[in-house]
Amino acid sequence: MRHPECLITRREAMIGIGASAMLAAVSPRGIAQTYQQADASWLAASRFGISSHWTAQSKPVGMDDWLPFAETVARFDVEKYVSEIADTGAQYIIFTSAHALQMLPAPCDVIERILPGRTSKRDLIGEIADACHKRGMHFIQYYNHSCNAGDDPEWEYAVGYHERDKRKLTKNLCEIVSEMGSRYGKRVDAWWFDSCYALDNRGLYSNVSTDMHGFQFPWEEFVDAAKAGYSGRLVTLNSGVMLHYLYSTHQDYEAGEANQMIAVPESQFTREHLQGHRWACLDYAGWVHNRVNTPLAKPRYTRAQVADYVRDCNQVKVAVTFNVDIDRNATLSPESLALLKKVHSDLA
């Protein structure tokens, strides 16, 4: 996910695109015969899920309820968070484990080795995953490598993004996702990897902010690492808002970042046979509640509009994820939750 100003610029660039399909480009590689796609039938059977961009940059609603990130992790009420989402009828959660800043609300020895002080003792990721499964929901872990045009310069240099030899960068990123994958096993049903366009400039959108010196990021190696602990875990590699570029055939489902409720899919699968998926902001279009002393956003769509969009996508077995505004203290937009609960009733 990009910052609001980037979203606006790129949305405006997409004005000529029809709403029936994502803008697509296919990589030069053919469909790999050696990759066995994971079973995405549970995603195809889902109506909608909820995501929340709760990150180290999230701000509190009021001026007097600010807490340091470590303390917000310690105080995060997992049962309340997952219960409120489950009550809407959502069948899965996408939780943002790291975004613009490489600050992980869970232990990770590799990250601590690269740059100490960037993880937490509490395993919030694992707790949320367990709470989801306890309720019969699936859990998708969003992860961003945080090498995004200077959002986190200290991390960019530590992880090896700006080194001429990119083998250090590759090794570090693969070891990070491998460690987490091995720890969580089947507790994490899928990965949603963002900012692939900052590691690879071949797509329809590029945000590479270092000299790659002709280096080609090894996506197949990265996906193999992401499957550590559970080969059935789904993986997707995001190529940008309303953009569909195949960095690698080693993927299982479509990233589907649309921001708005547009681009209703024509079929269950993309032409590369990835399970379809759509991801839109139900309320705040900036994804992260990053303005202090600002109320949580209310839905920008009506009940009927949301229900119709979900129905249209579900008709071809494509699930819709709605990002719901959340503040630093893990409070979700009550108006958005209430709307989705009514939509679930309409869909029943």
Contacts in CASP RR format, 6 or more apart in sequence:
PFRMAT RR
TARGET T0000
AUTHOR 0000-0000-0000
METHOD contacts of the structure
MODEL  1
MRHPECLITRREAMIGIGASAMLAAVSPRGIAQTYQQADASWLAASRFGI
SSHWTAQSKPVGMDDWLPFAETVARFDVEKYVSEIADTGAQYIIFTSAHA
LQMLPAPCDVIERILPGRTSKRDLIGEIADACHKRGMHFIQYYNHSCNAG
DDPEWEYAVGYHERDKRKLTKNLCEIVSEMGSRYGKRVDAWWFDSCYALD
NRGLYSNVSTDMHGFQFPWEEFVDAAKAGYSGRLVTLNSGVMLHYLYSTH
QDYEAGEANQMIAVPESQFTREHLQGHRWACLDYAGWVHNRVNTPLAKPR
YTRAQVADYVRDCNQVKVAVTFNVDIDRNATLSPESLALLKKVHSDLA
1 53 0 8 1.000
1 99 0 8 1.000
1 144 0 8 1.000
1 194 0 8 1.000
1 257 0 8 1.000
1 286 0 8 1.000
1 287 0 8 1.000
1 288 0 8 1.000
2 10 0 8 1.000
2 148 0 8 1.000
2 207 0 8 1.000
2 240 0 8 1.000
2 241 0 8 1.000
3 100 0 8 1.000
3 286 0 8 1.000
4 285 0 8 1.000
4 286 0 8 1.000
4 287 0 8 1.000
7 241 0 8 1.000
7 259 0 8 1.000
7 285 0 8 1.000
7 286 0 8 1.000
10 205 0 8 1.000
10 240 0 8 1.000
10 241 0 8 1.000
10 242 0 8 1.000
11 241 0 8 1.000
11 242 0 8 1.000
11 259 0 8 1.000
11 260 0 8 1.000
14 23 0 8 1.000
14 241 0 8 1.000
14 242 0 8 1.000
17 23 0 8 1.000
17 242 0 8 1.000
17 263 0 8 1.000
18 263 0 8 1.000
19 262 0 8 1.000
19 263 0 8 1.000
19 264 0 8 1.000
20 263 0 8 1.000
20 264 0 8 1.000
20 266 0 8 1.000
21 263 0 8 1.000
21 265 0 8 1.000
21 266 0 8 1.000
22 242 0 8 1.000
22 243 0 8 1.000
22 244 0 8 1.000
22 254 0 8 1.000
22 256 0 8 1.000
22 258 0 8 1.000
22 263 0 8 1.000
22 270 0 8 1.000
23 204 0 8 1.000
23 242 0 8 1.000
23 243 0 8 1.000
23 244 0 8 1.000
24 244 0 8 1.000
24 245 0 8 1.000
24 270 0 8 1.000
24 271 0 8 1.000
25 203 0 8 1.000
25 204 0 8 1.000
25 243 0 8 1.000
25 244 0 8 1.000
25 245 0 8 1.000
25 246 0 8 1.000
26 245 0 8 1.000
26 246 0 8 1.000
26 271 0 8 1.000
26 272 0 8 1.000
27 202 0 8 1.000
27 245 0 8 1.000
27 246 0 8 1.000
27 247 0 8 1.000
27 248 0 8 1.000
27 249 0 8 1.000
29 246 0 8 1.000
29 248 0 8 1.000
29 249 0 8 1.000
30 249 0 8 1.000
31 249 0 8 1.000
31 272 0 8 1.000
31 273 0 8 1.000
32 220 0 8 1.000
32 248 0 8 1.000
32 249 0 8 1.000
32 250 0 8 1.000
35 220 0 8 1.000
35 249 0 8 1.000
35 250 0 8 1.000
37 251 0 8 1.000
37 252 0 8 1.000
37 273 0 8 1.000
38 231 0 8 1.000
38 232 0 8 1.000
38 233 0 8 1.000
38 234 0 8 1.000
38 235 0 8 1.000
38 252 0 8 1.000
39 232 0 8 1.000
40 234 0 8 1.000
40 252 0 8 1.000
40 253 0 8 1.000
40 275 0 8 1.000
42 138 0 8 1.000
42 189 0 8 1.000
43 92 0 8 1.000
43 138 0 8 1.000
43 190 0 8 1.000
43 234 0 8 1.000
43 253 0 8 1.000
43 275 0 8 1.000
43 276 0 8 1.000
43 277 0 8 1.000
43 319 0 8 1.000
44 268 0 8 1.000
44 275 0 8 1.000
44 276 0 8 1.000
44 317 0 8 1.000
44 318 0 8 1.000
44 319 0 8 1.000
45 317 0 8 1.000
46 91 0 8 1.000
46 92 0 8 1.000
46 138 0 8 1.000
46 319 0 8 1.000
47 89 0 8 1.000
47 91 0 8 1.000
47 310 0 8 1.000
47 314 0 8 1.000
47 319 0 8 1.000
47 320 0 8 1.000
47 344 0 8 1.000
47 347 0 8 1.000
48 89 0 8 1.000
48 90 0 8 1.000
48 91 0 8 1.000
48 310 0 8 1.000
48 319 0 8 1.000
48 320 0 8 1.000
48 321 0 8 1.000
48 322 0 8 1.000
48 340 0 8 1.000
48 343 0 8 1.000
48 344 0 8 1.000
49 85 0 8 1.000
49 90 0 8 1.000
49 91 0 8 1.000
49 92 0 8 1.000
49 93 0 8 1.000
49 94 0 8 1.000
49 319 0 8 1.000
49 320 0 8 1.000
49 321 0 8 1.000
49 322 0 8 1.000
50 85 0 8 1.000
50 88 0 8 1.000
50 90 0 8 1.000
50 92 0 8 1.000
50 93 0 8 1.000
50 94 0 8 1.000
50 321 0 8 1.000
50 322 0 8 1.000
50 323 0 8 1.000
50 324 0 8 1.000
50 340 0 8 1.000
51 93 0 8 1.000
51 94 0 8 1.000
51 95 0 8 1.000
51 96 0 8 1.000
51 142 0 8 1.000
51 279 0 8 1.000
51 321 0 8 1.000
51 322 0 8 1.000
51 323 0 8 1.000
51 324 0 8 1.000
52 81 0 8 1.000
52 93 0 8 1.000
52 94 0 8 1.000
52 95 0 8 1.000
52 96 0 8 1.000
52 323 0 8 1.000
52 324 0 8 1.000
52 325 0 8 1.000
52 326 0 8 1.000
52 332 0 8 1.000
53 96 0 8 1.000
53 99 0 8 1.000
53 287 0 8 1.000
53 288 0 8 1.000
53 289 0 8 1.000
53 323 0 8 1.000
53 326 0 8 1.000
54 76 0 8 1.000
54 95 0 8 1.000
54 96 0 8 1.000
54 326 0 8 1.000
54 328 0 8 1.000
54 330 0 8 1.000
55 96 0 8 1.000
55 98 0 8 1.000
55 99 0 8 1.000
55 100 0 8 1.000
55 101 0 8 1.000
55 103 0 8 1.000
55 288 0 8 1.000
56 69 0 8 1.000
56 99 0 8 1.000
56 101 0 8 1.000
56 103 0 8 1.000
57 99 0 8 1.000
57 100 0 8 1.000
57 101 0 8 1.000
57 288 0 8 1.000
57 290 0 8 1.000
58 72 0 8 1.000
58 288 0 8 1.000
58 289 0 8 1.000
58 290 0 8 1.000
58 326 0 8 1.000
58 327 0 8 1.000
58 328 0 8 1.000
59 289 0 8 1.000
59 290 0 8 1.000
59 291 0 8 1.000
59 292 0 8 1.000
59 293 0 8 1.000
59 294 0 8 1.000
59 327 0 8 1.000
59 328 0 8 1.000
60 66 0 8 1.000
60 67 0 8 1.000
60 292 0 8 1.000
60 293 0 8 1.000
60 327 0 8 1.000
60 328 0 8 1.000
60 329 0 8 1.000
61 293 0 8 1.000
61 294 0 8 1.000
61 295 0 8 1.000
61 296 0 8 1.000
61 327 0 8 1.000
61 329 0 8 1.000
61 331 0 8 1.000
62 292 0 8 1.000
62 293 0 8 1.000
63 292 0 8 1.000
63 293 0 8 1.000
65 328 0 8 1.000
65 329 0 8 1.000
66 292 0 8 1.000
66 328 0 8 1.000
67 75 0 8 1.000
67 328 0 8 1.000
67 329 0 8 1.000
69 103 0 8 1.000
70 120 0 8 1.000
72 328 0 8 1.000
72 329 0 8 1.000
72 330 0 8 1.000
73 105 0 8 1.000
73 120 0 8 1.000
73 122 0 8 1.000
73 124 0 8 1.000
74 120 0 8 1.000
74 122 0 8 1.000
75 329 0 8 1.000
75 330 0 8 1.000
76 105 0 8 1.000
76 122 0 8 1.000
76 124 0 8 1.000
76 330 0 8 1.000
77 330 0 8 1.000
78 124 0 8 1.000
78 127 0 8 1.000
78 128 0 8 1.000
78 131 0 8 1.000
79 131 0 8 1.000
80 330 0 8 1.000
81 128 0 8 1.000
81 131 0 8 1.000
81 330 0 8 1.000
81 332 0 8 1.000
82 93 0 8 1.000
82 128 0 8 1.000
82 131 0 8 1.000
82 132 0 8 1.000
82 135 0 8 1.000
82 137 0 8 1.000
83 135 0 8 1.000
84 332 0 8 1.000
84 337 0 8 1.000
85 93 0 8 1.000
85 137 0 8 1.000
85 332 0 8 1.000
85 337 0 8 1.000
86 135 0 8 1.000
86 137 0 8 1.000
87 337 0 8 1.000
87 341 0 8 1.000
88 337 0 8 1.000
88 340 0 8 1.000
88 341 0 8 1.000
88 344 0 8 1.000
89 340 0 8 1.000
89 341 0 8 1.000
89 344 0 8 1.000
90 137 0 8 1.000
90 340 0 8 1.000
90 344 0 8 1.000
91 137 0 8 1.000
91 138 0 8 1.000
91 319 0 8 1.000
92 132 0 8 1.000
92 137 0 8 1.000
92 138 0 8 1.000
92 139 0 8 1.000
92 140 0 8 1.000
92 189 0 8 1.000
92 319 0 8 1.000
92 321 0 8 1.000
93 128 0 8 1.000
93 132 0 8 1.000
93 137 0 8 1.000
93 138 0 8 1.000
93 139 0 8 1.000
93 140 0 8 1.000
94 140 0 8 1.000
94 141 0 8 1.000
94 142 0 8 1.000
94 192 0 8 1.000
94 279 0 8 1.000
94 321 0 8 1.000
95 125 0 8 1.000
95 128 0 8 1.000
95 139 0 8 1.000
95 140 0 8 1.000
95 141 0 8 1.000
95 142 0 8 1.000
96 142 0 8 1.000
96 144 0 8 1.000
97 104 0 8 1.000
97 105 0 8 1.000
97 106 0 8 1.000
97 125 0 8 1.000
97 141 0 8 1.000
97 142 0 8 1.000
97 143 0 8 1.000
97 180 0 8 1.000
98 104 0 8 1.000
98 143 0 8 1.000
98 144 0 8 1.000
98 145 0 8 1.000
98 146 0 8 1.000
99 142 0 8 1.000
99 144 0 8 1.000
99 146 0 8 1.000
99 194 0 8 1.000
99 288 0 8 1.000
100 144 0 8 1.000
100 146 0 8 1.000
100 148 0 8 1.000
100 151 0 8 1.000
100 152 0 8 1.000
100 288 0 8 1.000
101 146 0 8 1.000
101 151 0 8 1.000
101 152 0 8 1.000
101 155 0 8 1.000
102 111 0 8 1.000
102 115 0 8 1.000
102 118 0 8 1.000
102 145 0 8 1.000
102 146 0 8 1.000
102 152 0 8 1.000
102 155 0 8 1.000
102 159 0 8 1.000
103 118 0 8 1.000
103 119 0 8 1.000
104 111 0 8 1.000
104 118 0 8 1.000
104 119 0 8 1.000
104 120 0 8 1.000
104 125 0 8 1.000
105 120 0 8 1.000
105 122 0 8 1.000
105 124 0 8 1.000
105 125 0 8 1.000
106 119 0 8 1.000
106 120 0 8 1.000
106 122 0 8 1.000
106 123 0 8 1.000
106 124 0 8 1.000
106 125 0 8 1.000
106 126 0 8 1.000
106 180 0 8 1.000
107 119 0 8 1.000
107 120 0 8 1.000
107 121 0 8 1.000
107 123 0 8 1.000
108 119 0 8 1.000
108 176 0 8 1.000
108 179 0 8 1.000
108 180 0 8 1.000
109 179 0 8 1.000
110 172 0 8 1.000
110 175 0 8 1.000
110 176 0 8 1.000
110 179 0 8 1.000
111 118 0 8 1.000
111 119 0 8 1.000
111 176 0 8 1.000
112 118 0 8 1.000
112 119 0 8 1.000
114 155 0 8 1.000
114 158 0 8 1.000
114 159 0 8 1.000
114 172 0 8 1.000
115 154 0 8 1.000
115 155 0 8 1.000
115 158 0 8 1.000
115 159 0 8 1.000
118 155 0 8 1.000
125 141 0 8 1.000
125 180 0 8 1.000
125 184 0 8 1.000
125 188 0 8 1.000
126 184 0 8 1.000
126 187 0 8 1.000
128 139 0 8 1.000
129 139 0 8 1.000
129 141 0 8 1.000
129 184 0 8 1.000
129 187 0 8 1.000
129 188 0 8 1.000
130 187 0 8 1.000
132 138 0 8 1.000
132 139 0 8 1.000
133 139 0 8 1.000
133 187 0 8 1.000
138 189 0 8 1.000
138 190 0 8 1.000
139 187 0 8 1.000
139 188 0 8 1.000
139 189 0 8 1.000
139 190 0 8 1.000
140 188 0 8 1.000
140 189 0 8 1.000
140 190 0 8 1.000
140 191 0 8 1.000
140 192 0 8 1.000
140 234 0 8 1.000
141 180 0 8 1.000
141 184 0 8 1.000
141 188 0 8 1.000
141 190 0 8 1.000
141 191 0 8 1.000
141 192 0 8 1.000
142 191 0 8 1.000
142 192 0 8 1.000
142 194 0 8 1.000
143 177 0 8 1.000
143 180 0 8 1.000
143 191 0 8 1.000
143 192 0 8 1.000
143 193 0 8 1.000
143 194 0 8 1.000
144 193 0 8 1.000
144 194 0 8 1.000
144 195 0 8 1.000
145 159 0 8 1.000
145 173 0 8 1.000
145 195 0 8 1.000
145 198 0 8 1.000
145 199 0 8 1.000
146 152 0 8 1.000
146 155 0 8 1.000
146 156 0 8 1.000
146 159 0 8 1.000
146 195 0 8 1.000
147 155 0 8 1.000
147 156 0 8 1.000
147 159 0 8 1.000
147 161 0 8 1.000
147 169 0 8 1.000
147 195 0 8 1.000
147 198 0 8 1.000
147 199 0 8 1.000
147 209 0 8 1.000
147 210 0 8 1.000
148 195 0 8 1.000
148 198 0 8 1.000
148 207 0 8 1.000
148 209 0 8 1.000
149 198 0 8 1.000
149 207 0 8 1.000
149 209 0 8 1.000
150 156 0 8 1.000
150 209 0 8 1.000
156 162 0 8 1.000
156 210 0 8 1.000
159 168 0 8 1.000
159 169 0 8 1.000
159 172 0 8 1.000
159 173 0 8 1.000
160 166 0 8 1.000
160 168 0 8 1.000
160 169 0 8 1.000
160 172 0 8 1.000
161 169 0 8 1.000
161 210 0 8 1.000
162 210 0 8 1.000
163 169 0 8 1.000
164 211 0 8 1.000
164 213 0 8 1.000
166 212 0 8 1.000
166 213 0 8 1.000
166 215 0 8 1.000
166 217 0 8 1.000
170 217 0 8 1.000
170 218 0 8 1.000
170 221 0 8 1.000
170 222 0 8 1.000
173 222 0 8 1.000
174 221 0 8 1.000
174 222 0 8 1.000
174 225 0 8 1.000
175 225 0 8 1.000
177 191 0 8 1.000
177 222 0 8 1.000
177 225 0 8 1.000
177 226 0 8 1.000
177 228 0 8 1.000
178 225 0 8 1.000
178 226 0 8 1.000
178 228 0 8 1.000
179 228 0 8 1.000
180 188 0 8 1.000
181 188 0 8 1.000
181 226 0 8 1.000
181 227 0 8 1.000
181 228 0 8 1.000
181 229 0 8 1.000
181 230 0 8 1.000
181 233 0 8 1.000
182 228 0 8 1.000
182 229 0 8 1.000
184 229 0 8 1.000
184 230 0 8 1.000
185 229 0 8 1.000
185 230 0 8 1.000
185 233 0 8 1.000
186 230 0 8 1.000
186 233 0 8 1.000
188 230 0 8 1.000
188 233 0 8 1.000
189 233 0 8 1.000
189 234 0 8 1.000
190 233 0 8 1.000
190 234 0 8 1.000
190 235 0 8 1.000
190 236 0 8 1.000
190 252 0 8 1.000
190 253 0 8 1.000
191 226 0 8 1.000
191 233 0 8 1.000
191 234 0 8 1.000
191 235 0 8 1.000
191 236 0 8 1.000
192 236 0 8 1.000
192 238 0 8 1.000
192 255 0 8 1.000
193 222 0 8 1.000
193 226 0 8 1.000
193 235 0 8 1.000
193 236 0 8 1.000
193 237 0 8 1.000
193 238 0 8 1.000
194 238 0 8 1.000
195 207 0 8 1.000
195 238 0 8 1.000
196 219 0 8 1.000
196 237 0 8 1.000
196 238 0 8 1.000
196 239 0 8 1.000
196 247 0 8 1.000
197 203 0 8 1.000
197 205 0 8 1.000
197 206 0 8 1.000
197 207 0 8 1.000
197 208 0 8 1.000
197 238 0 8 1.000
197 239 0 8 1.000
197 240 0 8 1.000
198 207 0 8 1.000
198 208 0 8 1.000
198 209 0 8 1.000
199 208 0 8 1.000
199 217 0 8 1.000
200 206 0 8 1.000
200 208 0 8 1.000
200 216 0 8 1.000
200 217 0 8 1.000
200 219 0 8 1.000
200 247 0 8 1.000
201 208 0 8 1.000
201 212 0 8 1.000
202 245 0 8 1.000
202 247 0 8 1.000
203 239 0 8 1.000
203 243 0 8 1.000
203 245 0 8 1.000
203 247 0 8 1.000
204 239 0 8 1.000
204 240 0 8 1.000
204 243 0 8 1.000
204 245 0 8 1.000
205 239 0 8 1.000
205 240 0 8 1.000
205 241 0 8 1.000
205 243 0 8 1.000
205 245 0 8 1.000
217 247 0 8 1.000
219 237 0 8 1.000
219 247 0 8 1.000
219 248 0 8 1.000
219 250 0 8 1.000
220 248 0 8 1.000
220 250 0 8 1.000
223 235 0 8 1.000
223 237 0 8 1.000
223 248 0 8 1.000
223 250 0 8 1.000
223 251 0 8 1.000
224 250 0 8 1.000
226 233 0 8 1.000
226 235 0 8 1.000
227 233 0 8 1.000
227 235 0 8 1.000
234 252 0 8 1.000
234 253 0 8 1.000
234 275 0 8 1.000
235 250 0 8 1.000
235 251 0 8 1.000
235 252 0 8 1.000
235 253 0 8 1.000
236 251 0 8 1.000
236 252 0 8 1.000
236 253 0 8 1.000
236 254 0 8 1.000
236 255 0 8 1.000
236 256 0 8 1.000
236 274 0 8 1.000
236 277 0 8 1.000
237 247 0 8 1.000
237 248 0 8 1.000
237 251 0 8 1.000
237 255 0 8 1.000
238 255 0 8 1.000
238 256 0 8 1.000
238 257 0 8 1.000
239 245 0 8 1.000
239 246 0 8 1.000
239 247 0 8 1.000
239 255 0 8 1.000
240 255 0 8 1.000
240 257 0 8 1.000
241 257 0 8 1.000
241 258 0 8 1.000
241 259 0 8 1.000
242 257 0 8 1.000
242 258 0 8 1.000
242 259 0 8 1.000
242 262 0 8 1.000
242 263 0 8 1.000
244 254 0 8 1.000
244 255 0 8 1.000
244 256 0 8 1.000
244 270 0 8 1.000
246 272 0 8 1.000
249 272 0 8 1.000
251 272 0 8 1.000
251 274 0 8 1.000
252 274 0 8 1.000
252 275 0 8 1.000
253 274 0 8 1.000
253 275 0 8 1.000
253 276 0 8 1.000
253 277 0 8 1.000
254 270 0 8 1.000
254 274 0 8 1.000
254 275 0 8 1.000
254 276 0 8 1.000
254 277 0 8 1.000
255 277 0 8 1.000
255 279 0 8 1.000
256 276 0 8 1.000
256 277 0 8 1.000
256 278 0 8 1.000
256 279 0 8 1.000
257 279 0 8 1.000
258 278 0 8 1.000
258 279 0 8 1.000
258 280 0 8 1.000
259 279 0 8 1.000
259 280 0 8 1.000
259 281 0 8 1.000
259 285 0 8 1.000
260 280 0 8 1.000
260 281 0 8 1.000
260 285 0 8 1.000
261 278 0 8 1.000
261 280 0 8 1.000
261 301 0 8 1.000
261 305 0 8 1.000
261 306 0 8 1.000
261 309 0 8 1.000
262 280 0 8 1.000
263 278 0 8 1.000
264 278 0 8 1.000
264 309 0 8 1.000
264 312 0 8 1.000
264 313 0 8 1.000
265 276 0 8 1.000
265 278 0 8 1.000
265 313 0 8 1.000
265 316 0 8 1.000
265 318 0 8 1.000
266 316 0 8 1.000
267 316 0 8 1.000
268 275 0 8 1.000
268 276 0 8 1.000
268 316 0 8 1.000
268 317 0 8 1.000
268 318 0 8 1.000
269 275 0 8 1.000
269 276 0 8 1.000
270 276 0 8 1.000
275 318 0 8 1.000
276 318 0 8 1.000
276 319 0 8 1.000
277 318 0 8 1.000
277 319 0 8 1.000
277 320 0 8 1.000
277 321 0 8 1.000
278 313 0 8 1.000
278 318 0 8 1.000
278 319 0 8 1.000
278 320 0 8 1.000
278 321 0 8 1.000
279 320 0 8 1.000
279 321 0 8 1.000
279 323 0 8 1.000
280 309 0 8 1.000
280 320 0 8 1.000
280 321 0 8 1.000
280 322 0 8 1.000
280 323 0 8 1.000
281 287 0 8 1.000
281 300 0 8 1.000
281 322 0 8 1.000
281 323 0 8 1.000
282 299 0 8 1.000
282 300 0 8 1.000
282 301 0 8 1.000
282 306 0 8 1.000
282 322 0 8 1.000
282 323 0 8 1.000
282 324 0 8 1.000
282 336 0 8 1.000
282 339 0 8 1.000
282 340 0 8 1.000
283 296 0 8 1.000
283 297 0 8 1.000
283 298 0 8 1.000
283 299 0 8 1.000
283 300 0 8 1.000
283 323 0 8 1.000
283 324 0 8 1.000
283 325 0 8 1.000
283 333 0 8 1.000
283 335 0 8 1.000
283 336 0 8 1.000
284 296 0 8 1.000
284 297 0 8 1.000
284 323 0 8 1.000
284 325 0 8 1.000
284 333 0 8 1.000
285 300 0 8 1.000
287 323 0 8 1.000
289 296 0 8 1.000
289 297 0 8 1.000
289 325 0 8 1.000
289 326 0 8 1.000
289 327 0 8 1.000
289 328 0 8 1.000
296 325 0 8 1.000
296 326 0 8 1.000
296 327 0 8 1.000
296 331 0 8 1.000
296 332 0 8 1.000
296 333 0 8 1.000
296 334 0 8 1.000
296 335 0 8 1.000
297 325 0 8 1.000
297 333 0 8 1.000
297 336 0 8 1.000
298 333 0 8 1.000
298 335 0 8 1.000
298 336 0 8 1.000
299 306 0 8 1.000
299 333 0 8 1.000
299 335 0 8 1.000
299 336 0 8 1.000
299 339 0 8 1.000
301 309 0 8 1.000
303 339 0 8 1.000
303 342 0 8 1.000
303 343 0 8 1.000
303 346 0 8 1.000
306 322 0 8 1.000
306 339 0 8 1.000
306 340 0 8 1.000
306 343 0 8 1.000
307 343 0 8 1.000
307 346 0 8 1.000
307 347 0 8 1.000
309 320 0 8 1.000
310 320 0 8 1.000
310 343 0 8 1.000
310 347 0 8 1.000
311 347 0 8 1.000
313 319 0 8 1.000
313 320 0 8 1.000
314 320 0 8 1.000
314 347 0 8 1.000
322 336 0 8 1.000
322 340 0 8 1.000
324 332 0 8 1.000
324 333 0 8 1.000
324 336 0 8 1.000
324 337 0 8 1.000
324 340 0 8 1.000
325 332 0 8 1.000
325 333 0 8 1.000
325 336 0 8 1.000
326 332 0 8 1.000
326 333 0 8 1.000
END
